């Protein structure tokens, strides 16, 4: 990837609402050149979309946890992501190396909600779980170092 494209990606990762005019000022390109480059980056899939950053406390989901899952039957099909996709409280699912198969990032309203979600995860995917509750998040949503 060209250095100027890296700069555009870094700027948009830090502020997805940055205007083409501001991008042009920051990169030294014309507005039309920036517009073309952004569209090309979107078309190539480098930029996958734009999203709002949500204050989860304000929307009633103050409890974040990481849930490591491992199949109860190691010979079973590796289809946990498909079996868990319907659970909206699961923010992300990462395939990992190590003892567990996946680590899920979940957001819920209370410890009771977390307990209920863990029961749903275990039942839906036939897995055992190991849970780490987040106490605080010193930083999040960091733009990539491109």
For each residue, the residues with C-beta under 8 A, 3 or more apart:
1: 5 6 9 46 146
2: 5 6
3: 6 7
4: 7 8 27 29 37
5: 1 2 8 9 37 41 46
6: 1 2 3 9 10 146
7: 3 4 10 11 26 27
8: 4 5 11 12 23 27 34 37 38 41
9: 1 5 6 12 13 41 46 47 144 146
10: 6 7 13 14 143 144 146
11: 7 8 14 15 18 23 26 27
12: 8 9 15 16 18 23 38 47 50
13: 9 10 16 143 144 146
14: 10 11 18 143
15: 11 12 18
16: 12 13 50 51
17: 50
18: 11 12 14 15 22 23 26
19: 22 23
20: 23 24 31 34 35 38
21: 24 25 31
22: 18 19 25 26
23: 8 11 12 18 19 20 26 27 29 34 38
24: 20 21 27 28 29 30 31 33 34
25: 21 22 28
26: 7 11 18 22 23
27: 4 7 8 11 23 24 34
28: 24 25
29: 4 23 24 33 34 37
30: 24 33 34
31: 20 21 24 34 35
32: 35 36
33: 24 29 30 36 37
34: 8 20 23 24 27 29 30 31 37 38
35: 20 31 32 38 39
36: 32 33 39 40
37: 4 5 8 29 33 34 40 41
38: 8 12 20 23 34 35 41 42 47
39: 35 36 42 43
40: 36 37 43 44
41: 5 8 9 37 38 44 46 47
42: 38 39 45 46 47
43: 39 40
44: 40 41
45: 42 48
46: 1 5 9 41 42
47: 9 12 38 41 42 50
48: 45
49:
50: 12 16 17 47
51: 16
52:
53: 141
54: 58 59
55: 58 59
56: 59 61 62 64 107
57: 61 62
58: 54 55
59: 54 55 56
60: 109
61: 56 57 64 89 107 108 109
62: 56 57 109
63: 107 108 109 110 111 113 114 133 134
64: 56 61 105 106 107 133 134 137
65: 105 106 108 114 131 132 133 134
66: 103 104 105 106 131 132 134
67: 103 104 106 118 121 129 130 131 132
68: 96 99 100 102 103 104 129 130 131 132
69: 80 100 101 102 103 104 121 125 127 128 129
70: 99 100 101 127 128 130
71: 74 76 78 80 101 125 126 127 128
72: 76 126 127 128
73: 76 126
74: 71
75:
76: 71 72 73 126
77:
78: 71 101
79: 82 83 125
80: 69 71 83 84 93 101 102 125 127
81: 84 85 93 95 102
82: 79 85
83: 79 80 124 125 126
84: 80 81 87 90 93 104 121 124 125
85: 81 82
86: 124
87: 84 90 117 120 121 124
88:
89: 61 106 107 108 113 117
90: 84 87 93 104 105 106 121
91: 104 105 106 107
92: 104 105
93: 80 81 84 90 102 103 104
94: 102 103 104 105
95: 81 101 102
96: 68 100 101 102 103
97:
98:
99: 68 70
100: 68 69 70 96 103 130
101: 69 70 71 78 80 95 96 127
102: 68 69 80 81 93 94 95 96
103: 66 67 68 69 93 94 96 100
104: 66 67 68 69 84 90 91 92 93 94 121
105: 64 65 66 90 91 92 94
106: 64 65 66 67 89 90 91 114 117
107: 56 61 63 64 89 91
108: 61 63 65 89 113 114 117
109: 60 61 62 63 113
110: 63 113 114
111: 63 114 115
112: 115 116
113: 63 89 108 109 110 116 117
114: 63 65 106 108 110 111 117 118 131 133
115: 111 112 118 119
116: 112 113 119 120
117: 87 89 106 108 113 114 120 121
118: 67 114 115 121 122 129 131
119: 115 116 122 123
120: 87 116 117 123 124
121: 67 69 84 87 90 104 117 118 124 125 127 129
122: 118 119 125 126 127 128 129
123: 119 120 126
124: 83 84 86 87 120 121
125: 69 71 79 80 83 84 121 122
126: 71 72 73 76 83 122 123
127: 69 70 71 72 80 101 121 122
128: 69 70 71 72 122
129: 67 68 69 118 121 122
130: 67 68 70 100
131: 65 66 67 68 114 118
132: 65 66 67 68
133: 63 64 65 114
134: 63 64 65 66 137
135:
136:
137: 64 134 140
138:
139: 142
140: 137
141: 53
142: 139
143: 10 13 14
144: 9 10 13
145:
146: 1 6 9 10 13
